[in-house]
Amino acid sequence: MPPLAESEARIYWKGVVAAMRSGTRVLLVALDGDLIQGSVQIDLETRANGNHRAEAMKLFVHRRARRRGLARALMVELESTARRLGRTLLVMDTRQGGEAEKMCESLGYVRYGAVPGYARSGDGRLHTTVFFCRQLDE
Ligand SMILES: CC(C)(COP(=O)(O)OP(=O)(O)OC[C@H]1O[C@@H](n2cnc3c(N)ncnc32)[C@H](O)[C@@H]1OP(=O)(O)O)[C@@H](O)C(=O)NCCC(=O)NCCS
């Protein structure tokens, strides 16, 4: 949420690194040389009744690199990584009306619901979140 203090961002990313070290999170980045242009994370469910499942989260592409297919490429790589890790079901949620909603639809994700007022956006208002899933071939 803006304004985002660097200290707050560091705490967030340290949490991501800790989850990666514990084996429950995978971070994929799109690189242009040394420059990170975009990223997405896979959160691996650890509970026994859901260890076939993963959540795609925090997909973003820097403004300078948008509309060049990077998000699509990250999602394609995310799917093959998830499959390699034995996951056969992906879930993802995103803000209704945002660019990622169209992307999920065009990638073949199935919309299974929408919850009004689920998350707060940068301007402080609550907005609707749409929930998607995708079965991966085993
Ligand atoms: C959503 C986001 C990741 C898309 O990244 P991107 O690299 O520009 O996306 P791509 O070029 O791979 O486009 C993939 C598809 O997304 C949709 N899309 C992306 N940007 C769009 C836009 N501005 N308007 C409409 N559709 C858009 C299109 O369906 C597009 O497919 P197409 O190019 O065949 O039409 C990027 O806009 C972003 O980081 N937004 C802010 C963070 C965010 O909303 N993240 C999603 C959280 S789940």
The ligand as an SDF file (V2000), in Angstrom:
LIG
                    3D

 48 50  0  0  0  0  0  0  0  0999 V2000
   -0.8030   -7.3250  -14.8450 C   0  0  0  0  0  0  0  0  0  0  0  0
    0.6610   -7.2320  -15.3190 C   0  0  0  0  0  0  0  0  0  0  0  0
    1.5000   -8.2140  -14.5210 C   0  0  0  0  0  0  0  0  0  0  0  0
    0.7270   -7.5930  -16.8190 C   0  0  0  0  0  0  0  0  0  0  0  0
    2.1130   -7.6220  -17.2120 O   0  0  0  0  0  0  0  0  0  0  0  0
    2.5510   -7.5460  -18.7610 P   0  0  0  0  0  0  0  0  0  0  0  0
    3.9250   -8.0930  -18.8730 O   0  0  0  0  0  0  0  0  0  0  0  0
    2.3380   -6.1710  -19.2470 O   0  0  0  0  0  0  0  0  0  0  0  0
    1.4970   -8.5200  -19.4360 O   0  0  0  0  0  0  0  0  0  0  0  0
    1.6600   -9.2570  -20.8420 P   0  0  0  0  0  0  0  0  0  0  0  0
    2.3110   -8.3390  -21.8270 O   0  0  0  0  0  0  0  0  0  0  0  0
    2.3060  -10.5860  -20.6450 O   0  0  0  0  0  0  0  0  0  0  0  0
    0.1420   -9.4430  -21.2460 O   0  0  0  0  0  0  0  0  0  0  0  0
   -0.5750  -10.6160  -20.8950 C   0  0  0  0  0  0  0  0  0  0  0  0
   -2.0750  -10.3780  -21.0360 C   0  0  0  0  0  0  0  0  0  0  0  0
   -2.5350   -9.5700  -19.9620 O   0  0  0  0  0  0  0  0  0  0  0  0
   -3.5950   -8.7040  -20.4160 C   0  0  0  0  0  0  0  0  0  0  0  0
   -3.1410   -7.3220  -20.2600 N   0  0  0  0  0  0  0  0  0  0  0  0
   -1.9350   -6.9100  -19.8010 C   0  0  0  0  0  0  0  0  0  0  0  0
   -1.9120   -5.5680  -19.7210 N   0  0  0  0  0  0  0  0  0  0  0  0
   -3.1120   -5.1270  -20.1420 C   0  0  0  0  0  0  0  0  0  0  0  0
   -3.6970   -3.8350  -20.2830 C   0  0  0  0  0  0  0  0  0  0  0  0
   -3.0290   -2.7040  -19.9720 N   0  0  0  0  0  0  0  0  0  0  0  0
   -4.9680   -3.7560  -20.7340 N   0  0  0  0  0  0  0  0  0  0  0  0
   -5.6670   -4.8710  -21.0560 C   0  0  0  0  0  0  0  0  0  0  0  0
   -5.1590   -6.1320  -20.9450 N   0  0  0  0  0  0  0  0  0  0  0  0
   -3.9120   -6.2540  -20.4980 C   0  0  0  0  0  0  0  0  0  0  0  0
   -3.8440   -9.0720  -21.8600 C   0  0  0  0  0  0  0  0  0  0  0  0
   -4.8090  -10.1030  -21.8840 O   0  0  0  0  0  0  0  0  0  0  0  0
   -2.4870   -9.6190  -22.2710 C   0  0  0  0  0  0  0  0  0  0  0  0
   -2.5530  -10.5020  -23.3440 O   0  0  0  0  0  0  0  0  0  0  0  0
   -2.3990   -9.9250  -24.8590 P   0  0  0  0  0  0  0  0  0  0  0  0
   -1.1320   -9.1200  -24.8770 O   0  0  0  0  0  0  0  0  0  0  0  0
   -2.3340  -11.1620  -25.6820 O   0  0  0  0  0  0  0  0  0  0  0  0
   -3.6030   -9.0610  -25.0930 O   0  0  0  0  0  0  0  0  0  0  0  0
    1.2070   -5.7880  -15.1560 C   0  0  0  0  0  0  0  0  0  0  0  0
    0.3190   -4.8830  -15.7800 O   0  0  0  0  0  0  0  0  0  0  0  0
    1.3950   -5.3700  -13.7000 C   0  0  0  0  0  0  0  0  0  0  0  0
    2.4280   -5.6480  -13.1010 O   0  0  0  0  0  0  0  0  0  0  0  0
    0.3800   -4.7050  -13.1280 N   0  0  0  0  0  0  0  0  0  0  0  0
    0.4660   -4.2380  -11.7400 C   0  0  0  0  0  0  0  0  0  0  0  0
    0.4660   -5.3740  -10.7530 C   0  0  0  0  0  0  0  0  0  0  0  0
   -0.7020   -6.2950  -10.9230 C   0  0  0  0  0  0  0  0  0  0  0  0
   -1.8210   -5.8890  -11.2190 O   0  0  0  0  0  0  0  0  0  0  0  0
   -0.4130   -7.5730  -10.7430 N   0  0  0  0  0  0  0  0  0  0  0  0
   -1.4040   -8.6190  -10.7950 C   0  0  0  0  0  0  0  0  0  0  0  0
   -1.6830   -9.1120   -9.4270 C   0  0  0  0  0  0  0  0  0  0  0  0
   -2.5100  -10.6640   -9.5250 S   0  0  0  0  0  0  0  0  0  0  0  0
  1  2  1  0
  2  3  1  0
  2  4  1  0
  2 36  1  0
  4  5  1  0
  5  6  1  0
  6  7  2  0
  6  8  1  0
  6  9  1  0
  9 10  1  0
 10 11  2  0
 10 12  1  0
 10 13  1  0
 13 14  1  0
 14 15  1  0
 15 16  1  0
 15 30  1  0
 16 17  1  0
 17 18  1  0
 17 28  1  0
 18 19  1  0
 18 27  1  0
 19 20  2  0
 20 21  1  0
 21 22  1  0
 21 27  2  0
 22 23  1  0
 22 24  2  0
 24 25  1  0
 25 26  2  0
 26 27  1  0
 28 29  1  0
 28 30  1  0
 30 31  1  0
 31 32  1  0
 32 33  2  0
 32 34  1  0
 32 35  1  0
 36 37  1  0
 36 38  1  0
 38 39  2  0
 38 40  1  0
 40 41  1  0
 41 42  1  0
 42 43  1  0
 43 44  2  0
 43 45  1  0
 45 46  1  0
 46 47  1  0
 47 48  1  0
M  END
$$$$
